[in-house]
Amino acid sequence: MVQDWAHETFAENLVISGITGSVAAELSNTTSNLDAWVVLDDVGYPIDRPAIRERHRHSGLTIKALLIRKSEWSRLVRRIAQIDLSVRSRDSVSLESVMNSKRLSGNEQFDKLITNEVKQTYMERLLAGQRDTSLSLFLDYIGALEDGEPALITELLQSIFRSELECALILRGDTYRNTKWLPKRIRRNGELATKYYTTYRDLLLRPETLGTAAWTEWMNTVWSRHHDIQRDILFGDRKMVTMRIDQVMPGVRSACRDVAKPLFILKIDDQYFCKTTDRQFELSELAACLACQPSAAAQAGELAVPTGATTVQLEKAYGSLARFGLLTIQ
């Protein structure tokens, strides 16, 4: 139907057409909008702006259409590396509509610009933008802890968790960022559903629990799961080996479940940084791995570390973390 509408409306001026939004992402239901995008010849079908959104009626249904000039379409794709995808701008919204679409016509024109390299760049830029969002939320969370407002603390912790789940989905090729579809997107990804869907569902706390012992335990649990997501985002399917703690250094206790010491680990180029409530400092990749470990692993007497790690590296990593109170050596 969308293909018929595009050909009837724009005729020979049509360069590319496609569907986008929840329909293209296969997340729609009976009340979802029908979104489309079309690339038009600049001369034959002039529009007064590089890209505009219009509503069209066809076969009794409303189509929300993004109309893009051919020159603007080329400019967008060639500028992917410069467009900030962490904010909603005309460029970022238009680019997301195009990149999360299913083409109906103009495949040859599309494939000339949207190469595998472009797709990879887009995913990397999207991930970087989403992680920037997560870090901003984390900084707000630190401020909320200082204010001691339970409702705000809860809301920000929920937002951080959702944002990090978006990052995990992007890494798995799901780049259709839309909060209202997040639980559905998690459920259809078997690995993420097993790991995180229950935690996501349990984010919906009753207001009367705020500030209670149950609420504090909930915060601890969400931070623990948050560290799991960060390990997935930063280290993926890295092959891990299990070493007993007493083979490395005795008396190591993990504090990463302590709600009073939340941490946020990020990667900038080839360096790893850890942001805590009181400072930011650089970590080695090994130290970041160790910081992300759930406390249960340490309590069980075992800690997973990357293959090839030497005792000297481990001692250095533990020492760096211990100095800042993330791990305590007793």
C-alpha positions as CSV (number, residue, x, y, z in Angstrom):
1,M,0.0,0.0,0.0
2,V,2.8,2.4,0.9
3,Q,4.6,1.6,-2.3
4,D,1.5,2.3,-4.4
5,W,1.0,5.6,-2.5
6,A,4.6,6.7,-3.2
7,H,4.4,5.9,-6.9
8,E,1.0,7.5,-7.4
9,T,2.0,10.7,-5.4
10,F,5.5,11.4,-6.7
11,A,5.7,9.5,-10.0
12,E,9.0,9.8,-11.8
13,N,10.3,12.1,-9.1
14,L,10.5,9.2,-6.6
15,V,14.1,8.1,-6.0
16,I,13.7,5.8,-2.9
17,S,10.8,4.8,-0.8
18,G,10.5,2.7,2.4
19,I,8.6,2.1,5.6
20,T,10.1,3.0,8.9
21,G,9.0,3.2,12.6
22,S,7.5,0.3,14.5
23,V,6.1,-1.3,11.4
24,A,9.6,-1.7,9.9
25,A,11.0,-2.8,13.2
26,E,8.2,-5.5,13.4
27,L,7.0,-4.1,16.8
28,S,3.7,-2.6,15.7
29,N,0.2,-3.4,16.9
30,T,-3.3,-2.4,15.6
31,T,-3.0,1.2,16.9
32,S,0.5,1.9,15.5
33,N,1.1,4.7,13.1
34,L,2.1,3.9,9.5
35,D,5.4,5.7,8.9
36,A,7.1,6.1,5.6
37,W,10.1,7.9,4.1
38,V,10.8,8.9,0.5
39,V,13.8,10.4,-1.3
40,L,12.7,12.9,-4.0
41,D,14.5,14.4,-7.0
42,D,15.5,18.0,-6.0
43,V,14.5,19.6,-9.3
44,G,11.4,17.6,-10.3
45,Y,9.7,17.8,-6.9
46,P,11.1,20.8,-5.1
47,I,10.4,21.2,-1.4
48,D,11.2,24.4,0.6
49,R,13.3,22.6,3.2
50,P,15.9,19.8,3.1
51,A,13.4,17.4,4.8
52,I,9.8,17.8,5.9
53,R,7.1,15.6,7.5
54,E,3.6,15.4,6.1
55,R,0.5,13.4,6.6
56,H,-1.1,11.7,3.6
57,R,-4.3,9.7,3.2
58,H,-4.3,6.6,1.1
59,S,-6.8,3.7,1.0
60,G,-8.5,5.0,4.1
61,L,-5.3,5.1,6.2
62,T,-3.1,7.9,7.3
63,I,0.6,7.7,6.3
64,K,3.1,9.8,8.2
65,A,5.8,10.6,5.7
66,L,9.3,12.0,5.9
67,L,10.1,13.6,2.5
68,I,13.9,14.1,1.9
69,R,15.6,15.9,-1.0
70,K,18.1,13.6,-2.8
71,S,20.9,16.1,-2.1
72,E,20.0,16.1,1.6
73,W,19.8,12.3,1.7
74,S,23.4,12.2,0.4
75,R,24.6,14.9,2.9
76,L,23.0,13.0,5.8
77,V,24.7,9.7,5.0
78,R,28.1,11.3,4.3
79,R,28.0,13.2,7.7
80,I,27.1,10.2,9.9
81,A,30.4,10.5,11.7
82,Q,29.7,14.2,12.7
83,I,26.0,13.9,13.7
84,D,25.4,13.8,17.4
85,L,22.9,11.0,17.9
86,S,22.6,11.6,21.7
87,V,20.3,14.5,21.0
88,R,17.1,14.8,19.0
89,S,17.8,17.1,16.1
90,R,16.5,17.3,12.6
91,D,19.6,15.4,11.3
92,S,19.5,12.7,14.0
93,V,15.8,12.0,13.7
94,S,15.9,11.9,9.9
95,L,18.9,9.6,10.0
96,E,17.3,7.2,12.4
97,S,14.2,7.1,10.3
98,V,16.3,6.1,7.2
99,M,18.6,3.7,8.9
100,N,15.7,1.8,10.7
101,S,13.7,1.3,7.6
102,K,12.7,-1.4,5.1
103,R,13.1,-0.3,1.4
104,L,10.2,-0.7,-1.0
105,S,11.9,0.8,-4.1
106,G,15.2,2.4,-5.1
107,N,17.4,-0.4,-3.8
108,E,20.3,0.4,-6.1
109,Q,20.4,4.1,-5.1
110,F,20.2,3.1,-1.5
111,D,23.0,0.5,-1.6
112,K,25.4,3.0,-3.3
113,L,25.4,5.0,-0.1
114,I,24.4,2.7,2.7
115,T,27.4,0.3,2.6
116,N,28.3,-2.1,5.4
117,E,31.0,0.4,6.5
118,V,28.3,3.1,6.8
119,K,26.0,0.7,8.8
120,Q,28.9,-0.1,11.2
121,T,29.7,3.6,11.6
122,Y,26.1,4.4,12.4
123,M,25.9,1.6,15.0
124,E,29.1,2.9,16.7
125,R,27.8,6.5,16.7
126,L,24.5,5.4,18.1
127,L,26.1,3.4,20.8
128,A,28.4,6.3,21.7
129,G,25.5,8.7,21.9
130,Q,23.4,6.4,24.1
131,R,26.3,5.8,26.5
132,D,26.7,9.6,26.8
133,T,23.1,9.7,27.8
134,S,23.7,6.9,30.4
135,L,26.7,8.8,31.8
136,S,24.6,12.1,32.1
137,L,21.9,10.2,33.9
138,F,24.5,8.7,36.3
139,L,25.8,12.2,37.1
140,D,22.3,13.3,37.9
141,Y,21.9,10.2,40.0
142,I,24.9,11.2,42.1
143,G,23.3,14.6,42.7
144,A,20.0,13.0,43.7
145,L,21.8,10.8,46.3
146,E,23.2,13.9,47.8
147,D,19.7,15.5,48.0
148,G,18.3,12.3,49.4
149,E,15.0,12.4,47.5
150,P,13.8,8.8,47.1
151,A,11.3,9.4,44.2
152,L,14.0,11.2,42.2
153,I,16.7,8.5,43.0
154,T,14.3,5.8,41.9
155,E,13.3,7.5,38.7
156,L,16.9,8.2,37.7
157,L,18.1,4.7,38.5
158,Q,15.3,3.3,36.3
159,S,16.3,5.7,33.5
160,I,20.0,4.6,33.7
161,F,19.0,0.9,33.6
162,R,16.8,1.5,30.5
163,S,19.5,3.5,28.8
164,E,22.1,0.8,29.3
165,L,19.6,-1.8,28.0
166,E,19.3,0.3,24.9
167,C,23.1,0.1,24.5
168,A,23.0,-3.7,24.8
169,L,20.3,-3.9,22.2
170,I,22.2,-1.6,19.8
171,L,25.3,-3.9,20.1
172,R,23.0,-6.8,19.0
173,G,21.9,-4.9,15.9
174,D,18.6,-3.5,17.3
175,T,19.0,0.3,16.6
176,Y,15.3,1.2,16.8
177,R,15.5,3.3,20.0
178,N,12.0,3.8,21.4
179,T,11.3,3.5,25.1
180,K,7.7,2.4,24.7
181,W,8.8,-0.7,22.8
182,L,11.7,-1.6,25.1
183,P,10.2,-4.5,26.9
184,K,9.0,-6.1,23.6
185,R,12.5,-5.6,22.1
186,I,14.1,-7.3,25.2
187,R,11.7,-10.2,25.1
188,R,12.4,-11.0,21.5
189,N,16.2,-11.2,22.2
190,G,16.6,-14.5,23.9
191,E,19.9,-13.7,25.6
192,L,18.8,-10.3,27.0
193,A,15.4,-11.6,28.0
194,T,17.0,-14.3,30.1
195,K,19.4,-11.9,31.8
196,Y,17.4,-8.7,32.2
197,Y,13.7,-8.9,31.5
198,T,12.7,-9.8,35.1
199,T,14.8,-6.9,36.5
200,Y,13.3,-4.5,33.9
201,R,9.8,-5.7,34.9
202,D,10.5,-5.2,38.6
203,L,11.6,-1.6,38.0
204,L,7.9,-0.7,38.4
205,L,8.0,-0.2,42.1
206,R,5.0,0.8,44.2
207,P,5.4,4.3,45.6
208,E,4.8,3.2,49.2
209,T,8.0,1.2,49.2
210,L,10.2,4.3,48.7
211,G,12.7,4.8,51.4
212,T,12.1,1.5,53.1
213,A,14.6,-1.4,53.6
214,A,13.0,-3.2,50.7
215,W,13.7,-0.1,48.5
216,T,17.3,-0.1,49.5
217,E,17.7,-3.8,48.7
218,W,16.0,-3.1,45.3
219,M,18.6,-0.4,44.6
220,N,21.4,-2.8,45.4
221,T,19.8,-5.4,43.1
222,V,19.4,-3.0,40.2
223,W,23.0,-1.7,40.5
224,S,24.3,-5.3,40.5
225,R,22.3,-6.0,37.3
226,H,23.5,-2.7,35.9
227,H,27.1,-3.8,36.3
228,D,26.3,-7.0,34.4
229,I,25.0,-4.9,31.5
230,Q,28.1,-2.7,31.5
231,R,30.3,-5.8,31.3
232,D,28.3,-7.0,28.3
233,I,28.6,-3.5,26.6
234,L,32.3,-3.2,27.2
235,F,33.6,-6.7,26.9
236,G,31.0,-8.7,25.0
237,D,31.6,-12.4,24.7
238,R,35.2,-12.2,25.9
239,K,36.5,-15.7,26.8
240,M,36.8,-15.8,30.6
241,V,38.7,-18.3,32.8
242,T,37.9,-18.9,36.5
243,M,40.7,-18.5,39.0
244,R,40.3,-19.0,42.7
245,I,40.9,-15.8,44.7
246,D,43.4,-17.5,47.0
247,Q,45.5,-18.2,43.9
248,V,45.8,-14.5,43.2
249,M,45.5,-12.5,46.4
250,P,43.9,-13.5,49.7
251,G,41.2,-11.6,51.4
252,V,39.6,-9.7,48.5
253,R,36.1,-8.4,49.0
254,S,34.0,-6.9,46.3
255,A,32.0,-3.7,47.2
256,C,30.3,-3.1,43.9
257,R,26.8,-4.0,45.3
258,D,27.2,-1.3,47.9
259,V,24.5,1.3,47.0
260,A,26.5,4.0,48.7
261,K,29.3,3.4,46.1
262,P,27.6,3.2,42.7
263,L,30.1,3.2,39.8
264,F,29.9,3.8,36.1
265,I,32.5,2.3,33.7
266,L,33.0,3.7,30.2
267,K,35.4,3.3,27.4
268,I,36.9,6.2,25.5
269,D,39.0,5.1,22.5
270,D,41.2,2.4,24.0
271,Q,41.1,3.7,27.6
272,Y,38.7,2.7,30.4
273,F,37.5,5.1,33.0
274,C,35.5,4.6,36.2
275,K,33.2,7.3,37.6
276,T,32.3,7.1,41.2
277,T,30.5,9.4,43.6
278,D,33.6,11.3,44.4
279,R,36.0,11.2,41.3
280,Q,36.8,9.8,37.9
281,F,40.0,7.9,37.1
282,E,41.5,5.7,34.5
283,L,41.3,1.9,34.8
284,S,43.0,-0.8,32.9
285,E,40.8,-3.2,30.9
286,L,41.5,-5.8,33.5
287,A,40.6,-3.6,36.4
288,A,37.3,-2.6,34.7
289,C,36.5,-6.3,34.3
290,L,37.1,-6.9,37.9
291,A,35.1,-3.9,39.0
292,C,32.1,-5.2,37.1
293,Q,32.1,-8.6,38.8
294,P,28.9,-9.2,40.9
295,S,29.8,-9.6,44.6
296,A,28.3,-13.1,44.6
297,A,31.3,-14.3,42.6
298,A,33.7,-13.0,45.2
299,Q,31.6,-14.4,48.1
300,A,31.7,-17.8,46.4
301,G,35.5,-17.7,46.5
302,E,36.0,-17.4,42.8
303,L,36.5,-14.5,40.4
304,A,36.4,-14.6,36.6
305,V,39.3,-12.8,34.9
306,P,40.4,-12.5,31.2
307,T,42.4,-15.3,29.7
308,G,46.2,-14.6,29.9
309,A,46.1,-12.3,32.9
310,T,49.3,-12.7,35.0
311,T,49.6,-12.5,38.8
312,V,51.4,-9.2,38.5
313,Q,48.6,-7.7,36.4
314,L,46.0,-8.9,38.9
315,E,48.0,-7.4,41.8
316,K,48.3,-4.1,40.0
317,A,44.6,-4.1,39.2
318,Y,43.5,-4.9,42.7
319,G,45.8,-2.3,44.1
320,S,44.5,0.4,41.8
321,L,40.9,-0.4,42.8
322,A,41.6,-0.8,46.5
323,R,43.2,2.6,46.7
324,F,39.8,4.1,45.7
325,G,37.7,1.9,47.9
326,L,36.1,-0.1,45.1
327,L,37.8,-3.3,46.4
328,T,39.0,-3.6,49.9
329,I,42.1,-5.7,50.8
330,Q,41.9,-6.8,54.4
